[in-house]
Amino acid sequence: MPKKKEIWAQIISHLEYHIPRSEFEIWFSHTALKQLNPDLAEIEVTNKFVATWLNDNYITQIKREFKSILNLSPEILFTYIQPSNRQDKNISEHKRSQISTTKLHHQLNPLLTFSNFITAKNNRFAYTSALDVANKPARDYNPLFIFSKLSFGKTHLLNSIGNHFLISNPIAKVRYVLANQFSSNFSLASRNRKITEFRQYYKNLDLLLLDDIHMLAGRQKSQQELITILNIFCESRKQVVMAGNSPPSQIYTLLAHLRSRLEGGLLAEIHSPDQQIKIKIIKKKAKEKKLQLPDDVAFFLANTTSDLKTVIQYMVSLETYTSLYKREIDISTVKSIIKKRHFRKISLNEIQKHTAQYFSISLSDLISNRKKRKFSYPRQVAMYLCRNLTDFSFKEIGKAFGNKDHSTVIYALKRVEKEKEKKEVFNDINKLQGFFSKT
């Protein structure tokens, strides 16, 4: 058997082919195979945060590579170097117990990091402020308030701060929370008379990242509670970072005291990106997704909307299109995807009901396993419509059709796409789509 170092190099080279480069560098660049036998593969990583993420998200791919390369199916164990004895002395036994038994609930997206955030003139101040806070929390800018009218990267920066902080402090307690979630949890705690426990939870955090702060407008009790939480963090010299769609002065029905507290920190605006920046972002995302995107398509996408989140959603649809149909992307493809996304919001059940009615069969027959064309053809058309007129995944669509496997949905889509050349099939799809496009 080759040496462990050579085996691991071969495995991660295979993984690198299937994982975006930015993700690969974050999670696999500092890993090593420390032990290997037919029953166990011990992989050393930098800290608990990385170990947890790899175990939750890449364990299946890693096992598959061991099977493919070595024809082995060992259990995978991620290990990391424990803090030194000197550091251990500064951590109480109670604290160590908490670290070893508590699962991370930070709600961060580990793919949103400083390394894959595209900086430009429109966002450089917000980026440098966020990075400074991540490196030196609660020193100069507390709270840090990031704002922009549309989706220009606020959430990305909040997650970047949390991920950076955890890499440097893997045992820290970090929480990313949406303002709506904060308000709902507060209301629940208030009804159950557990305000003390609610405040204690936040008091125990080392870093709080609160997104969509504008959603607290008009919720006076939630705002008052947030003031209390901010006071706790300020007294404990712990960092708070918030994001919203406008500066505090323009969030209407915001309590004067809360507005004053937010304006007392650092305000960092992300301005609208220009055309060149949007194209740069689109090309970078395309490279990460291994999408072959011609320059004219990138230019067209950049002009579809000012909202970057919507552009990224279009690219996710393009990724699905290329993986399913193995065709090149052109402007007509993008136009088709945009048109589909403009259909009114409809449910899977609504599509099923109208498709069954159109083909004069019962709903139970539509979602059944009956294989006669009288039932299988309407079922495949319904699956095709569900995928093309909604944002539901293959798995979610399969579940709605009697817990069918996602591969069944993919087969249906390919079958309908192929049969669309027939006039009968083409007309069926157009008539049904025409119904769902009506407002």
N, C-alpha and C positions, 0 to 999 in steps of 0.2 A: 504494500500500500504506500502511495506517495506520502511525503512528510505533511504534517498538519498545515504548515504555512502554505504549501503548494495547493493543498486541497481547498483551503479557504479562499485563496486567491482565485481559483477556478470557479468556486461557487459564487463569489461576489461579482465576478466578471459577467456571469450569466444573469445575476440579479440586476446589474447595472443596465443591461440591455432592455429590461422591462420596466425600469423605474426612472422617472424624470431625474435628470442629473442633479438638480438642486436638492431633491429629496435624498438621493443616494449619498451625496456628500455630507448631509446633516446626520444621517442615521448609521451609515456603514463605513465612513472613512477612518474611524478609530476603533475598529473591532478586530478581534483575533480569535482563532480557534485554539483553545487551551488544552482541551482533552477530547479524545474521540475513541469510542469503541462501538461495537454493534448495538449497544443499548442506550448510549448517552453521548451527546455532543455538547460540550461546555463552551459557550461563546462569551468572551470577556468584552464588556463595553465600558464606557467612561463613568456612568453613574446610574442611579435607580430610575431616573426619568427616562433615559434612553432604553434601559432594560424593559420598562413597562410598555413603552410605545412599540418596540420591536415585537414583544410577546403578543401584544394586542392586534398588531396590524400586518406583520410580515412572517409570522410563524409558519403559515401554510406554504408560502413561496419557498422559504428556506428548507422545509422538509421535502418539498418536491425536488429541489436541486440535489439534496443528499441522495434521494432515491434515483434520480436520473444519472448522476455522475458516478456514485459508488454502489448503487443498488442496495443501500442501507436505509433503514427507517428508524433512526435513533430518536429518543426523546430529546428535545432541545431545552437546555438550561442556560439562561443568561445570568452572568455573574458580573460584579463590579467591585472595585477596590473600596473597602470600607474606610471611613474617616480615620485619621491617625489617632493614636492613643491620647495625644495631647488634646486633640479636638474632642475626643470622647469624654474626657474629664469635664469639659465645659457643657456637656449635654447630660441632663439628669436621666436616671433610669426610667422615669415615667415618660420622658420625651422620647427616649430610644424605643420604648415599647410602642408608642404611638406611631413612630416612623415605620416600624417593621410590620405593623398590622393594619394601617390605614391605607386604603386604596386612594389614588389620586382622583380628585373630583374638580380639577381646575377648569374644566370645560374649554380648554384652549384648543385651537387647531394647530397642531405642530408643523403643518406645512407652511404656515404664514410666519416667515422669519425676516430679519433684517437683510439677510444675504440674498433673498429673492424679491426684495422690494425695489422697484425701479425708481431711482431718484432723478429729479429734474428741478428746474427753477421753480415750478409750481408747488413742489412739496418738500423742498430741501430743508426749510426751517423746521417744519413739523417732524421730519425724519431725524435731524440732528438733535432736536429737543427730546424726542422719544428715546434715542440711543443714549443720550446723556442721563436720562432718568433711569434707564435700565442698568447703567453702569454705576450710577451714584444716586440711589433712591433716597428720597426725602431730604436731600441736601439743599437744593436750590429752587426746584420747581415743584411745589406741592400745594394744591393739586395741579396736574398738567391737564389742560382742556384742549382737545383737538376737534376741529369742526370743519365741515364742508357741506355744501348744499346737496350734492349728489354722492354717489358711491365712488369716491376718488382714492380710497385707501385708509380710511379711519380705522376700520375694524382690523385691517392688516397690521397697522402699527400697534394697536392695543395687544394683539396676539404676539407680535414680535417682541414687545417688552416682556410679556409673561414668559415666553419661551427662552429668551436670553437670560432672564433672571433665574429661571429654574436650572439652566445648564450650569450657571455659576453657583447656585444654591439649591442643589437637588432635594434637600429636605424642607425647603421653604413651603409655606402654605399660601398658594396663589389662587385667586378666583376671578374668572371672567364671567360677568353676569350682565344680562340685558336689563334695562330699566323696568320693562314690563314684568320681568321675572322677579326683580327686587320688590316691586310694588305688590305683586300677588303673594309672595312669601311673607311680606310684612302683614298684609291683610289676614292671611291664614293664622299667623302667630298672634295677631291681635284678637281674633275670634276665639282662639284656643287659650288665651291668656298665657302666652309663652313669649312675651316681648323680651324678658330677661335672657332666655335662651337664644333668641334671635340676635340680640346685640352681642352676646358672648361669642356666637359663631363668627361674626365679623371682627370682633375684638381679637380673636385668635389668628386672624389672617396676617400675613406679612406684606401682601400686595393686593390691592383691589383694583380691578379693571371694569369700569361701568360704561356700557355702550348704550347708545340711543337715549341719552339723558333727556332729550326733548319730549320723550313719551311720558315724562312725569308732569308735564304741563297740566294744570288744573287739579292735580292730586295733592292737596295741601298736606294731608296726614303723612303721605309717603315722603313728601319733601321735608317735612319737619323731622321725620325719622332719619332721612339722609343727612340732615344737619347734625344730628346726634352722632351718627356714624363718622362723619367727617371730623367732628371734635375728638372722637376717640382716636382716630388715626393721627391727627395732628399732635395730640398729647403724647402718643406713643412713638412719634417720629417714624411713622410708616407711610409709604407712598400710596397715593390714589391717582389714577389716571382715568379721565372720562372723555367721552366723545359724543357729539351731537350734530344736528344738521344746520345749526346756526350758533352765533356767539350768545352767551348768557343774556346780554341786553336785549336780544331779539326773540327770546323764548317767552312767549306771553304767559301770564298768570303764574310766573315763577316768583316764589316768595322773595322779598327784598333781601332778607338775611342770607338765603341760599345763593342768590345772584351775587351778592357781595363776596361770599366765600369763594365762589368759582372765579370771579374776576380778580380775586386777591392772589391767585396763582399765575401760571403762564398760559396765555391763549395762543394757540398755533393753528393757523388756517391752512387748509389744503385748497389751492385754487384749481380752477378747471384746467386740465391739461390741453396743450395745443395739439395740432394734428400730428406732428412728428413724434410727440411722446406717446400718443395713442397707438400709432403704428408700431413704435418700438415695443410697447407692452404686448400688442397683439402678436408680433413676431416671436417674442420671448415665450409667451404662453404656447404658441404653436410648436416651438422647438421642444418645450417640456412635454407636450402631448404627442410629439413625433408626427405632427400634421404637416403635410406638404401644402403650404399656403402661398400661392402666387402673389406677386406684389400688387397686382390690380385688385385682388380679393381683399388683401390687408387694407388697402386704401379705401375700398368700398365699405368694409366693416367699420373702419374708423369714422366714417361719415354717417353711419346709421343712427347713432345716438351719442349724447354726451355722457351717459351713465356707463361707467366701466363695468359694473356688475352685469348689466344687460349684455354688453359685448362678450364677456366671459361666458355667459349662459348660451349665447349663440355658438360660441366655439365648442362648448360641451356637446351641443346638438350636431355640429359638424364632425366631431370626433366619433359620435355614434354612427353617423351616416357613413363615414369612410370605413369603419370597422365592419359594418354590416354589408355594405354593397361593394366595397373594394373599388370605388370609382374616384377619379380626380375631382377636386373641388374647383368650381368656377363661380362666377358672379350669379348665374342663374340658380345654382344650388343654394347660395346664401339667401337670395331673394325668396326662394321657396320655403326655407326654414323660418325666415322672419315672418312670412305670411302665415305659416302654421301657428307661430307663437302669438299671433294677433287674434286667433280665435277666442271667443268668449270662454271663460272658465267653465268647464263641464266635468262632471264626475264620470268615473268608469261605469257606474251603474246606469247612468243616463244613456251612455253610448250603447251599453248592452240592451237596454229596454227598447230603444228606437231601432236598433239593428234587428232584434228579434221580431219586432212589429213589421219592419220593412220586408223581411223574408217570410212572414206568416208562420213563425214557429214560436214555441213557448220559451220563456227565459230559462227555464230549467233545462230544456233541450240545448239551448245555446251554450251553456256552461258545462254541459255533461261531457262524457267521453264517447258518445255515440259517433261512429265512424262513417256513416252514410253521408254522401256529399250534401244531401239535403240539410244536414246539421253541421258538418265539418267546414263547408265553404263559408256559411254565415259566421261561424265561430272565428275563422281565420281573418275574415274581413273586419270583424269587431275588434280583434286583437290589433290589427293593422291601424285601425282608426284610433284606438286607445293610445298607441305609441306615438302616432303622428299628431294628435290633437291635444295631448296632455303631456305633463312633465313626469309622469310615473315611470318607474324603472321596469325592466323586463320581469324582475322578481315580483314586484307589486302587481303587475298586470296578470301574471300567472296565478297569483294567489286569488285574485278576483274571479278567475275562471275555474273555480273548483280546485284550488291549490295545485295547479299544474306547474311543472318545472319551467324555469326561465328559457331553457333550450326549446321548449315547445312553442313559446312566443316568438323566438328568433326564427324558427322554421316557418311559422305562419307568415311572418313579415316577408321572408324571402320568397315564399310561395306566391303571395299576393302580388308582390313587386314584379315577379316574373309573368304572372297571368294578366297583369294590367294591360298588356299588349292586346288582349282580346277585348273586343268592343263591349261585350256584356259586362265583364268585370270592371272595365274603365267607367262605364255608365253607373254601375252600382255604387262605386266609391264616390264618384262626383255628386250623385244625388244625395247620398248620406252626408258627405262633407258640406254640401250646400245647405242642408238642414241645420247642421251644427254651427255654421258660420253666421246664421241669422241672429240678430240681436233681439 
